[in-house]
Amino acid sequence: MQVSRGGTMKAVILGGTGAIGAATALRLLGAGWSVDVTGRDPSAMPPELVNVGGRFHPIDRSDASAVGGLAADDTDLLVDLLAFSGPDVRALLPVMGAVGRTVLMSGRAVYTDPFGRHINSDEAPVFPVPIPEDNPTLDPAADDIDPFTREGYAPGKVAVEREALASGLEVTIIRPSKVHGPFARNARTRSVVERMTSGAAVIDIADGGRSIDHLTAAANAAALVETAAAGGLPGVVNGADPDPLTALEIFETIADVAGWTGELRPIVDDGDEERGHHPWRSRNPIVLDMTRAIAAGYEPAGTGRALLADEVEWVLRSQGGR
């Protein structure tokens, strides 16, 4: 298949107004690509994308005909951030066959430990550190399983991966972990920022602040997408920040950016499961192995700590604090 027919590389991002979509659009636009972004709500399109030439199209991903009209044989890269089930992938196989390469987002939730436990298990999994791409995963969900449930999400993503890989098309599947960055729909730092800016004097951090639950900056995911677009990352690849942060380091980063001078108080287990609970709590370390991506030429956009600060700045601006 011939790629880049008109001289300017063209990308279409399905669901491109959130953190990864916006970061990817900005990166590709900065590299001279033509970028089209889809979504349901035009008001969700970040002005930052429009200002640098990004184009929004009010297209629902379930409308395969409309997606095919936008992402055709003149498209070098299709980034699908909205595939959650096997049927989602099958519906767009004709489109995927027409474009140069497709990148789909999966997630670290697909992994299982040696006892079959996973991120959404009642009992915490114990993964190898770090987790390689060939680590076992859950079984794929059947077509009638709701992927928007705790039980259905990860198996749905496994089904996405299996359908895409079985297609024989030029596909890259990225497994990110706890995405952060500007334009995040549910920024995990927001609740902490609100506590700090509302005048909290002390913030408790469960598990002594030692939890490690690997993060993925949207900007680093975007850098990985660009690497995949060059054809160097077929198949499945992990996508996470170069520096797995502890929970305490995350809180310290938020405090530094917010200018908060209160006390961060790591606490040990005192029998109260809710005291000091936070979004980055993990009973056992979760770290993704980035060896494959780095060997393929991937270079992170920045450290997780620096890029986490970008999300905090964005949260503060949205609150009128910057």
C-alpha positions in Angstrom: 0.0 0.0 0.0 1.3 3.4 -1.0 1.5 5.9 1.9 1.7 9.7 2.0 0.4 10.1 -1.5 0.0 13.9 -1.3 3.2 14.7 0.4 1.7 15.6 3.7 1.1 12.8 6.2 -2.5 12.5 7.2 -3.8 11.2 10.6 -7.3 10.6 11.8 -7.8 10.3 15.5 -11.1 8.7 16.7 -12.0 10.2 20.1 -9.3 12.8 19.8 -10.4 15.4 22.3 -9.2 13.7 25.5 -5.7 13.5 27.0 -4.1 11.0 24.6 -6.0 12.2 21.6 -5.1 15.8 22.1 -1.5 15.1 22.9 -1.2 13.0 19.8 -2.8 15.6 17.6 -0.6 18.3 19.0 2.5 16.2 18.4 1.6 15.2 14.9 0.5 18.7 13.9 3.8 20.0 15.3 5.6 17.5 13.0 3.8 18.8 9.9 1.0 16.2 9.7 -2.6 17.0 8.7 -4.8 15.9 11.6 -8.5 15.2 11.7 -10.2 14.6 15.1 -13.6 13.0 15.7 -15.9 13.3 18.7 -19.5 13.7 19.6 -19.3 17.2 21.1 -17.7 20.0 19.2 -17.4 22.0 22.4 -15.0 19.4 23.8 -12.5 20.2 21.0 -9.5 21.9 22.8 -8.9 25.4 21.3 -5.2 24.5 21.4 -5.8 22.0 18.6 -7.9 24.3 16.5 -5.3 27.1 16.8 -2.6 24.9 15.2 -4.7 23.5 12.4 -6.5 20.5 13.9 -9.9 19.8 12.4 -12.9 18.5 14.3 -15.6 16.2 12.9 -18.8 15.4 14.8 -18.7 11.7 14.0 -19.8 8.8 16.3 -17.3 5.9 16.1 -20.2 3.5 15.7 -21.0 5.2 12.3 -18.6 3.1 10.2 -19.7 4.7 7.0 -18.9 8.2 8.3 -15.5 7.1 9.7 -14.7 5.5 6.4 -15.5 8.7 4.6 -13.0 10.5 6.7 -10.3 7.9 7.0 -9.8 6.5 3.5 -6.9 5.5 1.3 -5.4 9.0 1.6 -4.9 8.4 5.4 -1.5 7.3 6.6 -2.4 6.8 10.3 -5.7 5.9 12.1 -5.6 6.2 15.9 -8.5 4.5 17.5 -9.0 5.5 21.1 -12.6 4.2 21.2 -12.3 0.5 20.6 -13.6 -1.4 23.6 -14.9 -4.7 22.2 -14.3 -7.2 19.4 -17.3 -6.0 17.4 -15.9 -2.4 17.6 -12.8 -3.6 15.7 -14.6 -5.8 13.2 -16.9 -2.9 12.3 -13.9 -0.9 11.2 -11.8 -3.5 9.5 -12.6 -2.2 6.0 -11.4 1.3 7.1 -8.3 -0.2 8.8 -7.5 -2.0 5.6 -7.7 1.2 3.6 -5.3 3.3 5.7 -1.6 3.0 6.1 -1.4 1.9 9.8 -3.8 1.7 12.7 -2.9 2.3 16.4 -5.3 1.1 19.0 -5.3 1.7 22.7 -5.6 -1.2 25.1 -4.4 -1.1 28.7 -2.4 -2.7 31.5 -5.7 -4.0 32.9 -5.4 -7.0 30.5 -2.6 -8.6 32.4 -3.0 -11.4 34.9 -0.5 -12.8 37.5 0.4 -16.5 37.8 -2.8 -17.1 39.8 -5.1 -15.4 37.3 -5.6 -12.3 39.4 -5.8 -8.9 37.6 -6.2 -5.2 38.3 -9.9 -5.6 38.8 -9.8 -8.7 40.9 -11.0 -8.6 44.5 -7.6 -9.9 45.6 -4.6 -7.8 44.5 -2.4 -9.3 41.8 1.3 -9.9 42.2 3.0 -9.1 38.8 6.6 -9.5 37.8 8.5 -6.2 38.0 8.5 -5.0 35.3 5.6 -6.6 33.3 6.7 -7.6 29.8 4.3 -7.6 26.8 4.3 -11.5 26.7 2.9 -11.7 30.3 -0.4 -13.7 30.3 -3.6 -11.8 29.8 -7.3 -12.4 30.5 -9.4 -14.3 28.0 -11.2 -12.2 25.5 -14.8 -11.1 26.2 -17.7 -12.6 24.2 -19.5 -10.1 21.9 -22.4 -9.7 24.4 -20.3 -8.6 27.4 -20.6 -5.0 28.3 -17.1 -3.5 28.2 -18.1 -0.5 30.3 -18.3 -2.5 33.5 -15.6 -3.4 36.0 -15.9 -7.1 34.9 -16.1 -6.4 31.2 -13.6 -3.7 30.5 -10.3 -5.7 30.5 -11.7 -8.8 28.7 -13.2 -6.3 26.2 -9.7 -4.8 25.6 -8.3 -8.3 25.1 -10.9 -8.9 22.5 -9.9 -5.7 20.8 -6.3 -6.9 20.7 -7.1 -10.4 19.4 -9.4 -9.1 16.6 -6.9 -6.5 15.5 -3.9 -8.9 15.5 -5.9 -11.6 13.7 -6.8 -9.2 10.9 -3.3 -9.4 9.4 -3.3 -5.6 8.9 -0.6 -3.1 9.9 -1.6 -2.6 13.5 0.1 -1.4 16.7 -1.6 -1.9 20.1 -0.5 0.2 23.0 -1.0 -0.8 26.6 -0.9 2.4 28.7 -1.2 2.6 32.5 -3.1 5.3 34.4 -3.0 8.1 31.9 -2.4 11.7 33.0 -2.0 15.0 31.2 -3.9 18.1 30.1 -7.5 17.5 28.8 -7.8 14.3 30.9 -11.6 13.7 31.4 -11.1 12.6 35.0 -7.8 14.0 36.0 -6.7 12.0 39.1 -4.7 14.9 40.4 -7.8 17.1 40.6 -9.1 15.9 44.0 -5.6 16.4 45.5 -5.3 19.9 44.0 -8.7 20.8 45.3 -7.7 19.7 48.9 -4.5 21.7 48.7 -6.0 24.9 47.3 -8.9 24.7 49.7 -6.5 25.1 52.6 -5.9 21.6 53.9 -3.1 21.7 56.5 -2.3 17.9 56.4 -2.9 15.2 53.8 -2.5 11.6 54.8 -1.1 9.1 52.3 -1.9 5.4 52.7 0.7 2.6 52.6 3.4 4.9 53.8 3.4 6.6 50.4 5.4 3.7 49.0 2.8 2.5 46.4 4.0 2.3 42.8 1.4 2.2 40.2 3.1 3.1 36.9 1.7 6.2 35.1 1.5 7.1 31.4 1.7 10.7 30.4 -0.5 11.4 27.4 2.5 13.2 25.8 4.6 10.0 26.2 1.7 7.9 24.7 1.7 10.4 21.8 5.5 9.9 21.3 4.8 6.2 21.1 2.1 6.7 18.6 4.5 8.6 16.4 7.1 5.9 16.7 4.4 3.3 15.7 3.4 5.5 12.7 6.9 5.0 11.3 6.2 1.2 11.2 8.7 0.2 13.9 6.3 -1.2 16.4 4.0 -3.8 15.0 1.9 -5.8 17.4 1.6 -5.1 21.2 3.7 -2.6 23.1 3.6 -1.3 26.6 3.4 2.5 27.0 4.4 4.1 30.3 6.6 6.9 31.8 10.3 6.3 32.1 10.2 7.0 35.9 7.7 4.9 37.9 6.8 7.3 40.7 5.9 6.4 44.2 2.6 7.8 45.6 4.7 10.1 47.8 6.6 11.5 44.8 3.3 12.1 43.0 1.9 14.1 46.0 5.2 16.0 46.3 4.9 16.9 42.6 1.4 18.2 43.0 2.3 20.2 46.1 5.3 21.8 44.4 3.2 22.9 41.4 0.3 24.1 43.5 2.6 25.9 45.9 1.1 24.0 48.8 3.2 24.2 52.0 1.2 21.8 54.2 2.3 18.5 55.6 2.3 15.3 53.6 1.9 12.5 56.2 2.6 9.0 55.0 0.7 6.5 57.2 1.0 2.8 57.8 -1.9 0.4 57.8 -4.0 1.2 60.9 -7.0 -0.9 60.0 -8.8 2.0 58.4 -9.0 1.3 54.6 -10.3 4.7 53.8 -7.8 6.8 55.7 -5.2 8.2 53.3 -6.7 6.4 50.3 -5.7 7.9 47.0 -5.9 7.2 43.2 -2.4 5.8 43.0 -2.7 3.2 45.7 -1.4 -0.3 44.9 -0.9 -3.1 47.3 1.9 -4.5 45.1 4.1 -2.6 42.6 2.8 -2.3 39.0 5.5 -1.4 36.5 5.4 -1.8 32.8 8.5 -3.0 30.9 9.4 -0.4 28.2 12.3 -2.4 26.7 10.6 -3.1 23.4 9.5 0.4 22.8 12.9 1.8 23.5 14.6 -0.8 21.3 12.3 0.4 18.4 13.6 4.0 18.8 10.9 5.4 21.0 12.0 8.4 23.0 9.8 9.7 25.8 8.5 13.3 25.6 9.6 13.8 29.2 9.8 12.3 32.6 6.5 11.3 34.3 7.2 13.8 37.1 7.6 16.7 34.7 4.6 15.8 32.6 2.5 15.2 35.7 3.3 18.8 36.6 1.7 19.8 33.3 -1.6 18.1 34.3 -1.5 19.9 37.6 -0.9 23.3 35.9 -3.9 22.5 33.6 -6.1 21.6 36.5 -5.1 24.8 38.3 -5.9 26.9 35.2 -9.3 25.2 34.9 -10.0 26.2 38.5 -8.8 29.8 37.9 -5.8 29.2 40.0 -3.2 30.1 37.3 
